[in-house]
Amino acid sequence: MKRGAWSPLLVLFGGTRERSFVDVTPDVVTFRFGFFEARIPRTDILDAARAQWPLLGGIGWRVGVGTVGLVGARQNIVAVSLREPQRVSVLGIPVRARLIFVSLEEPEAFIADLQSAT
């Protein structure tokens, strides 16, 4: 995952480089950002595309209506759309996410991997 100036604060909740990644396999996409982990079946992912993250959206683990943000930096954001809402827990807060925003070091490679995993 892409990291920014806020990295030292993210470490408090496990947001280290080793614990922050997205892994794409033919069957499952695993989102990991510190203590957050969600395993989404590949068939439940509708689309992924580059996106913008608003300045006021903040950095870290973000929760909105139907939305989860796993944001270590405001650059290189990808929005992952899900076919149906998935139940996840963000720092102990249960959320039914239909959209996951994630900051990545190589967003184009992630999108290509996701498309080739079908």
N, C-alpha and C positions, 0 to 999 in steps of 0.2 A: 504494500500500500504506500501511496505517496505520503511523505511526512513534511511538516513545516516547522515554523518557529515555536509552535505550541507543544512540540514533542515531549519536553520534560514534564509537562502537566499530564499528558496522556499516559505516561509511565505509571502514575499513581493508580490507574485502573487497568494495568496490564498491557497498555498500548505500546508494546515494544515492537521493534522491527521483526523479531522472530515470531511474535504472536499476532502479526497483522498481515494477512494475505487473503487472496481469493484463489481457490484451486478448482480447476475445471476438469472433470472426467466425463466420459460418455454418459454416465448415469446421474451424477450429482455435481452440484456446484456448492462448494463450501466457502462461506464467508466467515472470516475470523478477524476480529479486531479486539485484542486484549481478552477480557473475560467474555466477550460476545462471540457466540458461534451459532451459525445457522447452516443447516444442510438442506438445500433445496433440490428436489428432483429435477433433473434436466428437462423433463417433459412439462414441468410447471412453469418454465421460463418462457415468456412470450417474446421478449425483445431486449436488446441492450444497445444503448446509443450514448454518444458524448452528450454532456449536459453542463449547465452552469450551476454553481452553488452560490447563493446570495451571500453577500458580506454579513448581513444580519443573521444568516443561518447558523453561524458559529462553527466551531471546530470541536470534534469529539464524537460522542454517541448522541445522535439527535433523533427525536421522535416527533412525528406529526400525525395527523389523521391519515391512517393507511400508509404512512411513509416512515422509513428508517434511514438515517444518514450515518454512515461510517466514514467520517471525514477527518483525515489527518492533515490535509492541506486543501485550499480552495481550488487548486489547479488539477487538471486531468481527472475530472469527475465523469463517472459513467452512471447512467440511470438504468437499472435492471427492472423491467416490468414483468410482473408475475400474472399468470392466467387467473389464478384464484388467490385470495388473501391467504398468507401463511402465518401461522402462529409462531412468534418468536419472543424472546425475552431480552430487553435491552437494560442492562444494569438493574435487573430485578423488576422492571416494568413490562408487563405483558402487552404485546402489540400484535394486531393482525395487519401485517404489511402486505401491500399490493405493489409497492415500489421501493426499491432499495437503491440509495445513492452511495457510491463508494469512490474514494480517491485512490488512484492507482499510479504506479510509476510508469507503466506501459499500457495505457488504456486501449490503444489500437490492437495490441497483441492479445489482450483479454477478449476484446470483441471478436477478433478472428478465431481465437480458441473456442469461444462459445458457439460461434456459427459452425465450426468444423466438427464439433462434438455431437452433432445431430446424426 
